[in-house]
């Protein structure tokens, strides 16, 4: 369940939050207290047997203070009154040696969405059931083809978390949630050589985990890649697999962060309200998305999460703000302060960041491709320049002619500019798929530059 207006649980946790806030006020400072608890289970199997089972718990309190307009931060994993007071003191001392900043803000109490983030089945399912998911996935992959020669990793993981946030402005909020995942990485081999592939599923719903489907998908990918070769250099139509499109979104997202816009490090600076991309391209950030991995009632500062349309039919509609960047330009926070745990300061980032599904089937996208490459993996996307948008990355996939897959392709490079790429978007598939908190359907691009043979 989700509770927002008050801190549930009572007892020592409420006392800790109240003690920390009282101590902050006693130091003549403003500030917030963030308590998080995370419980992780990780299971790995190999050759039909359990290889490792790991369980870990981490909890603690982070204290962020504003003292005379200066920011200080400290955290502790020891929840005793003495340690809490010491942590507040450390945060205040840290603030005293930083520069004053007029844009520091705390969230004020408000009304919040109440998403359901917890699936009881993830908690109640036995360890044996979870192990069997990984074993079933491994077995399905091995049985797919004799060309599957080895499973490097087959794993099940789940994570349970609690968040409690309170500040001196009167905000008290909390929520909890969980999710589960399975992952497989394997190798195929024949007379032409060897290839690798992976597949995974992350979900908030235990019943949505299909180990057979994940195992088959990885095996099918690995076998299909065998015998891959280059294609002649040139300009090709490009079908981007959702996984590849999500990687490209990772480059584009920096340009929608108000911090980068304000610093002149965004390729979209000065483009608000302009048609920059293809008319079939839209982009959304939604912290309230049902079952989204980054969904929460409020962000890392206590601001209600929301759905923000960043691009609509090619036109740039908005940027993403936290309280600090909003204060800098007299805007309103979009609820995009993200923080990983009590150990981290809130920083500007995305929540559930995705290209919404279009109305074109995957089959139709292929039929529209007269001569192109279907890109299924890219390597080196971290080398792309988020400021200019330029990229040049290695790629693997398939040659497509007249709507049909002809043969696997590897050893090629695709290059271009991220803004231009999404400007040449022809069609958007109806097969929206999320990889973590980023998602995209299959995309059809008019042309990309390919370096091959």
C-alpha positions as a printed NumPy array, in Angstrom:
array([[  0.   ,   0.   ,   0.   ],
       [  1.016,   3.63 ,  -0.402],
       [  0.72 ,   6.224,   2.314],
       [  1.729,   9.791,   1.626],
       [  0.307,  12.352,   3.996],
       [  1.721,  10.738,   7.12 ],
       [  4.61 ,   8.493,   7.967],
       [  3.217,   5.013,   8.7  ],
       [  4.735,   2.482,  10.989],
       [  4.918,   4.633,  14.082],
       [  7.417,   3.798,  16.761],
       [ 11.105,   4.344,  16.362],
       [ 11.034,   5.441,  12.713],
       [  8.738,   8.403,  13.392],
       [ 10.832,   9.264,  16.428],
       [ 13.988,   9.287,  14.299],
       [ 12.445,  11.589,  11.693],
       [ 11.056,  13.942,  14.336],
       [ 14.328,  13.96 ,  16.261],
       [ 16.31 ,  14.825,  13.147],
       [ 13.929,  17.634,  12.178],
       [ 14.004,  19.047,  15.712],
       [ 17.791,  18.943,  15.687],
       [ 17.907,  20.724,  12.314],
       [ 15.648,  23.479,  13.647],
       [ 17.728,  23.741,  16.826],
       [ 20.737,  24.463,  14.618],
       [ 18.737,  27.337,  13.063],
       [ 18.703,  25.549,   9.725],
       [ 16.118,  24.245,   7.302],
       [ 16.303,  20.775,   5.878],
       [ 14.959,  17.327,   5.197],
       [ 15.453,  13.785,   6.433],
       [ 15.324,  10.778,   4.111],
       [ 15.078,   7.203,   5.408],
       [ 15.281,   4.314,   2.963],
       [ 15.398,   0.558,   3.374],
       [ 16.155,  -1.891,   0.583],
       [ 16.031,  -5.686,   0.657],
       [ 17.519,  -7.58 ,  -2.284],
       [ 17.443, -11.252,  -3.241],
       [ 19.667, -12.577,  -6.028],
       [ 19.715, -16.164,  -7.309],
       [ 22.051, -17.536,  -9.995],
       [ 21.831, -21.019, -11.482],
       [ 24.182, -22.976, -13.714],
       [ 23.744, -26.329, -15.454],
       [ 20.521, -27.092, -13.63 ],
       [ 21.825, -26.312, -10.163],
       [ 21.763, -23.344,  -7.824],
       [ 25.125, -21.604,  -7.924],
       [ 24.555, -18.661,  -5.566],
       [ 21.827, -17.185,  -3.39 ],
       [ 22.513, -13.727,  -2.006],
       [ 20.36 , -11.647,   0.294],
       [ 21.211,  -8.126,   1.409],
       [ 19.535,  -5.411,   3.451],
       [ 20.576,  -1.77 ,   3.574],
       [ 18.916,   1.022,   5.512],
       [ 19.872,   4.405,   6.787],
       [ 19.085,   8.086,   7.13 ],
       [ 20.323,  10.961,   4.982],
       [ 20.152,  14.54 ,   6.244],
       [ 20.188,  17.523,   3.884],
       [ 20.342,  20.981,   5.479],
       [ 20.219,  24.56 ,   4.256],
       [ 22.2  ,  26.682,   6.706],
       [ 22.317,  30.403,   5.944],
       [ 21.673,  29.61 ,   2.282],
       [ 24.36 ,  26.939,   2.131],
       [ 23.893,  23.228,   1.419],
       [ 25.223,  20.449,   3.635],
       [ 24.641,  16.698,   3.576],
       [ 25.51 ,  13.678,   5.713],
       [ 24.125,  10.188,   6.247],
       [ 24.299,   7.309,   8.702],
       [ 23.346,   3.643,   8.88 ],
       [ 23.148,   3.713,  12.687],
       [ 19.708,   4.758,  13.881],
       [ 20.388,   5.783,  17.475],
       [ 19.46 ,   9.224,  18.841],
       [ 23.129,  10.036,  19.383],
       [ 24.069,   9.103,  15.828],
       [ 21.154,  11.043,  14.329],
       [ 22.209,  14.177,  16.21 ],
       [ 25.801,  13.639,  15.101],
       [ 24.692,  13.281,  11.47 ],
       [ 22.734,  16.536,  11.606],
       [ 25.774,  18.264,  13.08 ],
       [ 27.992,  16.895,  10.284],
       [ 25.546,  18.175,   7.667],
       [ 25.525,  21.634,   9.253],
       [ 29.315,  21.725,   9.456],
       [ 29.51 ,  20.725,   5.796],
       [ 27.121,  23.548,   4.907],
       [ 29.291,  26.114,   6.661],
       [ 32.158,  25.585,   4.214],
       [ 30.089,  25.733,   1.015],
       [ 29.068,  28.806,  -0.945],
       [ 25.713,  30.468,  -0.45 ],
       [ 23.118,  29.649,  -3.108],
       [ 19.862,  31.621,  -3.502],
       [ 18.041,  28.833,  -5.341],
       [ 17.922,  26.161,  -2.626],
       [ 14.346,  25.089,  -1.931],
       [ 12.383,  22.523,   0.083],
       [  9.096,  20.941,  -0.961],
       [  5.929,  22.127,   0.702],
       [  3.084,  19.761,   1.667],
       [  0.729,  19.018,  -1.204],
       [ -1.619,  16.35 ,  -2.558],
       [ -0.115,  13.307,  -4.217],
       [ -0.996,  10.435,  -6.528],
       [ -1.252,   7.056,  -4.794],
       [  0.069,   4.385,  -7.167],
       [  0.071,   0.731,  -6.128],
       [  3.714,  -0.285,  -6.197],
       [  3.743,  -3.542,  -4.229],
       [  2.872,  -7.032,  -5.451],
       [  2.399,  -9.333,  -2.419],
       [  3.246, -12.357,  -4.574],
       [  6.844, -11.218,  -4.934],
       [  7.064, -11.361,  -1.145],
       [  5.067, -14.535,  -0.539],
       [  6.529, -16.666,  -3.341],
       [  8.936, -19.208,  -1.897],
       [ 12.65 , -19.26 ,  -2.6  ],
       [ 12.08 , -22.579,  -4.368],
       [  9.585, -20.946,  -6.754],
       [ 12.055, -18.187,  -7.549],
       [ 14.894, -20.649,  -8.128],
       [ 12.634, -22.633, -10.46 ],
       [ 12.03 , -19.543, -12.585],
       [ 15.762, -19.268, -13.273],
       [ 16.119, -23.02 , -13.838],
       [ 13.17 , -23.083, -16.246],
       [ 14.608, -20.155, -18.202],
       [ 18.005, -21.869, -18.473],
       [ 16.461, -25.191, -19.525],
       [ 14.25 , -23.572, -22.161],
       [ 17.23 , -21.791, -23.701],
       [ 19.348, -24.943, -23.827],
       [ 16.517, -26.944, -25.384],
       [ 15.901, -24.378, -28.101],
       [ 18.737, -25.574, -30.342],
       [ 21.867, -27.739, -30.194],
       [ 23.667, -24.596, -31.346],
       [ 23.251, -23.135, -27.85 ],
       [ 26.607, -24.055, -26.345],
       [ 26.611, -22.421, -22.953],
       [ 24.728, -20.284, -20.474],
       [ 26.968, -17.611, -19.018],
       [ 24.367, -16.215, -16.599],
       [ 20.847, -17.235, -15.619],
       [ 19.477, -15.282, -12.686],
       [ 16.421, -14.209, -10.714],
       [ 16.396, -11.013,  -8.615],
       [ 13.858,  -9.113,  -6.589],
       [ 13.972,  -5.91 ,  -4.619],
       [ 11.746,  -4.5  ,  -1.876],
       [ 12.059,  -0.888,  -0.756],
       [ 10.658,   1.679,   1.673],
       [ 10.97 ,   5.454,   1.433],
       [ 10.217,   8.   ,   4.148],
       [ 10.84 ,  11.71 ,   3.652],
       [ 10.172,  14.629,   5.99 ],
       [ 11.236,  18.261,   5.995],
       [ 11.05 ,  21.407,   8.078],
       [  8.353,  22.855,   5.779],
       [  5.905,  20.287,   7.159],
       [  6.153,  17.612,   4.486],
       [  5.841,  14.004,   5.719],
       [  5.54 ,  11.276,   3.112],
       [  6.238,   7.613,   2.58 ],
       [  5.782,   4.783,   0.125],
       [  6.981,   1.25 ,  -0.448],
       [  7.225,  -1.051,  -3.434],
       [  8.896,  -4.045,  -5.012],
       [  9.769,  -5.582,  -8.365],
       [ 11.285,  -8.773,  -9.731],
       [ 13.429,  -9.692, -12.72 ],
       [ 14.981, -12.589, -14.596],
       [ 18.022, -12.372, -16.854],
       [ 19.905, -14.726, -19.153],
       [ 23.104, -14.331, -21.164],
       [ 24.234, -17.166, -23.425],
       [ 26.358, -18.242, -26.382],
       [ 25.631, -20.024, -29.656],
       [ 28.076, -21.748, -31.991],
       [ 28.247, -23.436, -35.396],
       [ 30.79 , -23.854, -38.179],
       [ 30.632, -20.113, -38.942],
       [ 31.712, -19.087, -35.452],
       [ 30.083, -18.083, -32.188],
       [ 27.691, -15.367, -31.025],
       [ 26.187, -14.174, -27.757],
       [ 22.788, -12.791, -26.795],
       [ 20.758, -11.893, -23.737],
       [ 17.201, -11.303, -22.662],
       [ 15.547, -10.135, -19.485],
       [ 12.25 ,  -9.159, -17.948],
       [ 11.731,  -6.654, -15.132],
       [  8.245,  -6.249, -13.725],
       [  6.217,  -5.218, -10.707],
       [  3.895,  -8.195, -11.29 ],
       [  5.232, -11.625, -10.32 ],
       [  2.751, -13.381, -12.616],
       [  4.142, -11.508, -15.626],
       [  7.481, -13.306, -15.363],
       [  7.572, -15.878, -18.176],
       [ 10.875, -17.769, -17.896],
       [ 10.236, -19.868, -20.997],
       [  9.645, -16.792, -23.156],
       [ 12.782, -15.059, -21.87 ],
       [ 14.929, -18.161, -22.346],
       [ 13.598, -18.72 , -25.868],
       [ 14.094, -15.098, -26.856],
       [ 17.766, -15.105, -25.859],
       [ 18.413, -18.429, -27.59 ],
       [ 16.587, -17.354, -30.734],
       [ 18.642, -14.148, -30.899],
       [ 21.929, -15.999, -30.457],
       [ 21.157, -18.585, -33.15 ],
       [ 19.836, -15.977, -35.6  ],
       [ 23.1  , -14.021, -35.355],
       [ 25.263, -16.956, -36.501],
       [ 26.966, -16.426, -39.848],
       [ 26.74 , -12.644, -39.611],
       [ 28.826, -10.464, -41.916],
       [ 29.16 ,  -6.863, -43.033],
       [ 27.097,  -4.961, -45.58 ],
       [ 28.492,  -2.473, -48.113],
       [ 28.925,   1.046, -46.756],
       [ 26.144,   3.424, -47.691],
       [ 22.887,   4.971, -46.581],
       [ 20.167,   2.566, -45.519],
       [ 16.686,   2.704, -44.083],
       [ 16.912,   1.62 , -40.453],
       [ 14.58 ,  -0.367, -38.256],
       [ 15.517,   0.214, -34.642],
       [ 14.677,  -2.532, -32.174],
       [ 13.112,  -1.127, -28.957],
       [ 16.313,  -1.982, -27.057],
       [ 18.384,   0.112, -29.489],
       [ 15.885,   2.977, -29.434],
       [ 16.073,   3.004, -25.631],
       [ 19.862,   3.284, -25.852],
       [ 19.466,   6.291, -28.139],
       [ 16.993,   7.848, -25.709],
       [ 19.731,   7.63 , -23.105],
       [ 21.696,  10.144, -25.189],
       [ 18.726,  12.387, -25.913],
       [ 17.464,  12.605, -22.33 ],
       [ 20.287,  14.922, -21.214],
       [ 18.949,  17.642, -23.508],
       [ 15.593,  17.676, -21.695],
       [ 17.097,  18.312, -18.256],
       [ 16.646,  21.986, -17.353],
       [ 20.066,  22.02 , -15.695],
       [ 21.727,  21.311, -19.043],
       [ 19.505,  23.804, -20.861],
       [ 20.451,  26.505, -18.348],
       [ 24.159,  25.709, -18.734],
       [ 24.008,  25.709, -22.529],
       [ 24.757,  21.984, -22.633],
       [ 21.533,  20.957, -24.357],
       [ 21.082,  20.613, -28.099],
       [ 17.525,  21.864, -27.494],
       [ 18.436,  25.182, -25.866],
       [ 16.22 ,  27.872, -27.375],
       [ 14.046,  25.259, -29.102],
       [ 11.052,  25.235, -26.745],
       [  7.885,  25.444, -28.835],
       [  9.707,  24.631, -32.068],
       [  9.175,  21.623, -34.335],
       [ 12.573,  19.968, -34.047],
       [ 11.763,  16.315, -34.717],
       [  9.643,  14.246, -37.08 ],
       [  5.884,  14.848, -36.796],
       [  5.444,  11.201, -35.756],
       [  7.875,  11.56 , -32.822],
       [  6.548,  12.144, -29.318],
       [  8.305,  11.708, -25.979],
       [  6.968,  11.448, -22.434],
       [  8.324,  11.393, -18.894],
       [  5.733,  10.012, -16.478],
       [  6.41 ,   9.447, -12.791],
       [  2.816,   8.26 , -12.342],
       [  2.836,   5.547, -15.034],
       [  0.956,   2.432, -13.926],
       [  3.443,  -0.291, -12.94 ],
       [  6.396,   1.816, -14.104],
       [  9.689,   0.997, -12.414],
       [ 10.319,   4.68 , -11.662],
       [  6.753,   5.386, -10.527],
       [  6.316,   6.978,  -7.089],
       [  3.866,   9.349,  -5.39 ],
       [  6.55 ,  12.017,  -4.951],
       [ 10.098,  12.618,  -6.114],
       [ 13.356,  12.723,  -4.17 ],
       [ 12.502,  16.159,  -2.764],
       [  8.844,  15.529,  -1.923],
       [  7.295,  17.129,  -5.017],
       [  4.32 ,  15.209,  -6.496],
       [  5.253,  13.201,  -9.574],
       [  3.444,  13.899, -12.83 ],
       [  3.217,  13.126, -16.516],
       [  5.219,  15.576, -18.635],
       [  4.891,  15.644, -22.414],
       [  8.352,  16.608, -23.633],
       [  7.762,  16.301, -27.37 ],
       [  4.391,  16.191, -29.101],
       [  4.267,  15.422, -32.817],
       [  7.807,  16.707, -33.248],
       [  7.402,  19.921, -31.238],
       [  9.421,  20.468, -28.044],
       [  6.833,  21.128, -25.332],
       [  8.682,  21.058, -22.023],
       [ 11.861,  20.398, -20.086],
       [ 12.289,  18.574, -16.783],
       [ 12.796,  20.446, -13.503],
       [ 13.589,  19.858,  -9.871],
       [ 13.074,  22.563,  -7.243],
       [ 16.524,  24.081,  -7.789],
       [ 16.37 ,  24.447, -11.573],
       [ 12.753,  25.615, -11.362],
       [ 13.73 ,  28.369,  -8.916],
       [ 16.46 ,  29.525, -11.288],
       [ 13.991,  30.481, -14.002],
       [ 10.758,  30.997, -12.119],
       [  9.313,  27.697, -13.321],
       [  7.551,  24.874, -11.476],
       [  9.208,  21.58 , -10.577],
       [  7.993,  18.696, -12.729],
       [  8.757,  16.236,  -9.925],
       [ 12.04 ,  15.063, -11.428],
       [ 14.392,  15.103,  -8.467],
       [ 15.72 ,  11.557,  -8.336],
       [ 17.81 ,   9.9  ,  -5.642],
       [ 18.967,   6.309,  -5.339],
       [ 18.857,   5.993,  -1.543],
       [ 19.51 ,   7.77 ,   1.742],
       [ 23.173,   7.959,   0.691],
       [ 22.511,  10.279,  -2.237],
       [ 21.527,  13.891,  -2.693],
       [ 18.525,  14.441,  -4.969],
       [ 19.532,  15.334,  -8.522],
       [ 17.68 ,  16.137, -11.708],
       [ 16.772,  13.107, -13.816],
       [ 14.076,  11.2  , -15.662],
       [ 11.393,   8.863, -14.309],
       [  9.536,   6.592, -16.744],
       [ 10.964,   8.024, -19.961],
       [  9.52 ,   6.679, -23.195],
       [  8.329,   7.057, -26.756],
       [  4.599,   6.231, -26.731],
       [  3.337,   3.401, -28.899],
       [  2.324,   4.236, -32.449],
       [ -0.321,   2.662, -34.641],
       [  1.877,   0.602, -36.958],
       [  2.468,  -3.11 , -36.507],
       [  5.999,  -4.477, -36.509],
       [  5.166,  -6.483, -39.629],
       [  4.047,  -3.335, -41.429],
       [  7.27 ,  -1.552, -40.485],
       [  9.254,  -4.332, -42.145],
       [  7.048,  -4.223, -45.239],
       [  7.836,  -0.513, -45.593],
       [ 11.574,  -1.272, -45.596],
       [ 12.765,  -1.736, -49.185],
       [ 16.492,  -1.796, -48.4  ],
       [ 17.619,  -1.364, -44.847],
       [ 19.198,  -2.685, -41.697],
       [ 17.296,  -3.931, -38.668],
       [ 19.527,  -2.853, -35.778],
       [ 19.18 ,  -5.075, -32.698],
       [ 22.262,  -4.095, -30.69 ],
       [ 24.65 ,  -1.155, -30.481],
       [ 28.064,  -0.931, -28.853],
       [ 29.731,   2.195, -27.494],
       [ 26.685,   4.411, -27.047],
       [ 28.44 ,   5.917, -24.006],
       [ 30.82 ,   7.623, -26.46 ],
       [ 27.995,   9.684, -27.993],
       [ 28.157,  13.427, -27.338],
       [ 24.993,  14.469, -25.455],
       [ 25.674,  18.166, -26.077],
       [ 26.056,  18.031, -29.862],
       [ 24.037,  14.837, -30.314],
       [ 26.699,  13.282, -32.532],
       [ 27.216,   9.527, -32.31 ],
       [ 29.178,   6.784, -34.052],
       [ 28.603,   3.305, -32.648],
       [ 29.145,  -0.303, -33.556],
       [ 26.009,  -2.219, -34.481],
       [ 24.684,  -5.694, -35.166],
       [ 21.402,  -6.762, -36.687],
       [ 20.008,  -7.961, -40.001],
       [ 19.922,  -6.9  , -43.631],
       [ 16.353,  -6.273, -44.813],
       [ 15.279,  -6.183, -48.465],
       [ 11.717,  -5.748, -49.688],
       [ 10.395,  -6.293, -46.188],
       [ 12.22 ,  -9.595, -45.626],
       [ 15.157, -10.399, -43.37 ],
       [ 17.955, -11.606, -45.672],
       [ 20.848, -12.375, -43.344],
       [ 22.487, -11.371, -40.047],
       [ 24.845,  -8.393, -39.979],
       [ 27.734,  -7.514, -37.693],
       [ 30.896,  -5.413, -37.754],
       [ 29.161,  -2.286, -39.028],
       [ 29.095,   1.249, -37.678],
       [ 26.14 ,   3.617, -37.722],
       [ 26.799,   7.329, -37.372],
       [ 24.823,  10.534, -37.302],
       [ 23.212,  13.09 , -35.036],
       [ 20.548,  12.142, -32.52 ],
       [ 18.365,  15.151, -33.368],
       [ 18.587,  14.445, -37.088],
       [ 17.905,  10.743, -36.508],
       [ 14.607,  11.397, -34.747],
       [ 13.901,  14.039, -37.379],
       [ 13.976,  11.285, -40.014],
       [ 11.567,   9.027, -38.15 ],
       [  8.997,   7.641, -40.61 ],
       [  6.846,   5.389, -38.445],
       [  6.447,   4.226, -34.84 ],
       [  5.465,   0.664, -33.99 ],
       [  2.726,  -0.489, -31.658],
       [  5.095,  -2.765, -29.694],
       [  6.145,  -0.464, -26.836],
       [  8.628,  -2.264, -24.595],
       [ 10.372,  -1.046, -21.463],
       [ 13.937,  -1.8  , -20.479],
       [ 14.051,  -0.656, -16.89 ],
       [ 12.424,   2.778, -16.727],
       [ 13.012,   3.658, -20.396],
       [ 10.819,   2.417, -23.211],
       [ 10.226,   2.567, -26.942],
       [  8.43 ,   0.732, -29.726],
       [ 10.233,  -0.392, -32.896],
       [ 11.125,   2.673, -34.985],
       [ 11.544,   3.085, -38.747],
       [ 14.116,   5.709, -39.775],
       [ 14.256,   7.094, -43.33 ],
       [ 18.023,   6.662, -43.575],
       [ 21.209,   6.275, -41.577],
       [ 24.864,   6.281, -42.593],
       [ 26.323,   2.773, -42.358],
       [ 30.031,   1.961, -42.547],
       [ 30.631,  -1.646, -43.491],
       [ 32.678,  -3.298, -46.193]])
